[in-house]
Amino acid sequence: MEINNDTEVFYAVGGGIWKGTRKAIHAKGLKIDPLSQDFCPHQWLDESGFVDPELMRKYRCPHPSTA
C-alpha cells in the first residue's frame, strides 16, 4: 500500500499538545498555530481528525511522490 502525505495538519494552541486537521482543532475549541502547517498520511488520523501520536513517534512522514 502506498502512503502519501495527503492531509494538511496543524498544531493546536492551548489545551495540551494536539496535532490535527483544521476542523478537528476548531471542534475542540482550540486555535491553530498558523506556522505549524504540515502534511501527514490520512491513515494516521483518528475518527475525530487528530493525528495518532504513536504513529508520529514510530514512523517518519513519507515524502510525497514527485512523479
C-alpha positions in Angstrom: 0.0 0.0 0.0 1.4 3.4 -1.0 1.2 6.0 1.8 1.5 9.7 0.9 1.4 12.9 2.9 -2.0 13.9 1.6 -3.6 15.6 4.6 -2.9 19.1 5.9 -2.5 19.2 9.7 -1.5 21.8 12.3 -0.6 22.1 15.9 -3.3 23.5 18.2 -2.6 26.3 20.6 -3.7 25.8 24.2 -5.1 22.7 25.9 -2.1 20.5 25.6 -0.3 19.3 22.5 -2.7 18.4 19.7 -2.0 17.9 16.0 -4.9 17.6 13.7 -6.9 19.0 10.8 -8.4 22.5 10.9 -11.9 21.0 11.5 -10.7 18.8 14.4 -8.9 21.7 16.1 -11.8 24.1 15.8 -14.2 21.4 17.0 -12.2 21.2 20.3 -12.5 25.0 20.7 -8.7 25.5 20.1 -6.8 27.8 17.8 -4.5 26.8 15.1 -0.8 27.7 15.2 -0.5 29.0 11.6 3.2 28.5 11.5 2.9 24.7 12.2 1.4 23.6 8.8 2.5 20.0 8.0 1.2 17.1 6.0 0.7 13.5 7.0 -1.0 10.4 5.7 -4.8 10.4 6.1 -4.4 6.9 7.6 -2.7 8.5 10.7 -5.9 10.4 11.6 -8.3 9.1 14.3 -12.1 9.4 13.9 -12.1 12.9 15.3 -9.4 14.2 12.9 -6.4 14.2 15.2 -3.0 12.6 14.4 -2.3 9.4 16.3 0.8 10.4 18.4 2.1 6.8 18.5 2.3 6.7 14.7 4.0 10.0 14.6 6.7 8.7 17.0 7.0 5.3 15.4 7.3 6.4 11.7 8.7 9.3 9.9 6.3 11.0 7.4 6.9 9.6 4.0 7.8 12.2 1.3 5.1 12.9 -1.2 5.8 11.3 -4.6 7.1 13.7 -7.2 6.1 11.7 -10.2 
